[in-house]
Amino acid sequence: MKNIFFLFLLFPFQLIQAQIEHWEIEHPLKTIVTLSGNYAELRRNHFHGGIDFRTGGVENKPIYAIDEGYISKISISSRGYGKLAYIEHPNGYTSLYAHLNDFTPRLDSIVKARQYEKRAFEMEITLKPNEYPIKKGEQFALSGNTGSSFGPHLHFEIRKTEDHTLINPMLLNKYFKVEDNRKPQILAVKIYGLNNNGAVNNVGERKFQAVNTAKARTLQGGGDIKAWGEIGFAVRANDYMTGTHFTHNPRILKLYVDSVLISEANITNIKYSDTRAFNSFIDYRQFMRTGEFFMKSFADPNFPLHIFKNTKQKGVLHITEERPYAVRYEVYDDFGLKDVVSFTIQGKKMEIPKSNKNYFSYLRCGKSQFFEQPDFLVYLPANTLYTDLELEYQKTESSKFSSYVYEFGNTEIPLHTFCDMTIKVTKDSLEDKSKYFIAKLNASNIITGSAGGVYVDGFMVGKTNTLGKFAVAVDNTKPVITAVNTTELYRRPYLRFKIFDGLSGIAKYDGYIDDEWILFEYDAKSSAITYWMGNIPKQKKNRKFKLVVTDNCGNSAMYEKMIYW
C-alpha cells in the first residue's frame, strides 16, 4: 500500500517511467540490433517519435507484437510512416510499427478489402477490439522501407493511448539491450541578444565552435565574448552509440551561469500533435539557412511543450554588470553519458543593434487573428505563432499569375499549424475555375508547392503552414506518366511507372486490367507506383491495361497498352 501511495506522489514523468519500466514485453524483431535513430531526435519539421531498429539493410523481417492487445488502426501512406500498424494494450499504452512492407495474410486481407472498396491506396483503417486481437510475440507484419524512409528499418513508438503522448522506448531497454559507451559531443554554442534588448560582441547574435584545449572543452574565441542586456543561448550537439555510425541527439540540456542552473530541457513526453513545435525549440532561421540544429535553452512565449524545468527567468541571462559571467553547458544522453563546455562572458556595456526594417504589421502570438487587405486575407488560429511577429508584407504585379504576388512574412518564420489564406483572382479569365490553385513561390517567383484552394466568388481559399510568397496560378497541364516496367511480366511480375505533377500535385491514380480496377502502391520519395501481378491469376493471354493519373486541378493523363499475363 505504501508503494502505491508513493507512485501517486510522483511527478507525471516519473509515474510514466515507473509504469513503463514494469512492463514486460517482447522485442518487436526478437533479435538484438543497433539503432539508426533515437527518440525525439531532431528531424525536419518534427521530433522523431520513436526509435529506429536497423534490419541489416534488408526488408521483410518478421515483426512481432511486443505484448497482447488488439490492432486498433492501420494507416497506409506514400509519405511519412508509410505502412503503419497500431496495437492498443490493456495497460493504457499503444505501440506503433512503421515503414512496414506488408502484413500477415489475415490482416492483409482486411486492408486490401478496404482499399478495393474505396479504390484508394492511401487510407486509415480503424479496427474494433474484437476484429484483430493479438497475442504477445505474435507476428503480424514484415519490415520494410515504405513512406519517408531512406533505408530498411523498423520505426517503433510507444504512446499513451489516451492523448498520444510519445514515450521514450529506451525506458524498455532491458528488452532491447542497446549498448552505448560513446558520449555525446557539443559542437557549437550560439549566443543571442534577445527582444531587441541585448547584444553580443556588438551584434545581435554570434556562433562559436566548441574546441578542446589543454585544460578543458571551451569555445573557439571564447576568451573574447562580450555581451550586455537580455542574452539567450542555444547548443548544437550530437549523440553517438556503440556499434553504429549514425548520429543522434542528446536527451537533456543543462545551462549554468556562475554555477547556478538557469535552464534545463528534458526532451521527452511530447504529444504527437505538438511534434511540429520542434521548429520553435531550434533556431529555425539558422536551420533554414545552413541546416544546423541549434537547440535553444529559452522558450518562445507560445511554446507548447513542457520540456523545460528549473528554468530561471525563462532561461534568459540578464547581463547588467560589467564583470565576468562563468557559463557551462552540459548535455546528456539516454545512458547518462555527458559532454561539458565551459566559457566566460564579459559583461560590457555596448550599443544594442536596432532593426532598420519598416514592418507592415504586428501579430501577437497566443491569440487568433486576421490579417486583412482588400484582396488578401489570412486567418491565424491562436496556436499558429510561437512568438510575436513583426510582419513584412508587400504585393507586386506579375504577368505570370492570375493575381498579385503576395509576400507574407518569409520562409524562415515557423508556424505550428495551418492558416486559412484567401487571395482575389484579379485576372479571372477561366471558365473552369477548378484550374486555379494557390501557388507557393520562391524568391524568383518559381512555383515550389501548392496551398491548394477552392474558388469562392472571385477568390481562392486555401491553407498553408508556411509563410513566404503566394499567388493564384493556373494548372492546365496534365501529369507526366513514365513507364518503368510493362514487359516480360513473367520474369518481372510487376507493373511500375513514375508519375509527376509539378504544379497542383497528384490527386489520384487509377489502374485497370480488362476494365477491372487494380491497386497500385505509391512511393512518394521515388514518385513510383507499382502493381504486383501476382494479385491476379496467370491466364497466358493479352490483357487490356489502362492507367489514369489526375492532378488536384482535375487534369488527367492516360497510358494504355496490351500486356501479356
PyMOL commands that set and color helices and strands:
alter all, ss='L'
color gray80, all
select helices_A, chain A and resi 2-9+12-21+105-118+169-176+222-224+272-281+284-290+312-315+433-435+533-535
alter helices_A, ss='H'
color red, helices_A
select strands_A, chain A and resi 35-37+42-43+46-47+51-54+62-64+69-76+83-88+93-100+102-103+123-126+133-134+139-142+153-160+165-167+185-200+205-212+217-219+226-240+247-248+252-257+260-266+270-271+295-296+308-309+317-319+324-332+338-347+361-363+369-373+376-380+389-391+393-396+405-408+414-424+436-441+447-450+454-456+459-466+468-474+480-485+494-500+506-513+516-518+521-523+528-532+542-551+556-564
alter strands_A, ss='S'
color yellow, strands_A
deselect
rebuild
show_as cartoon
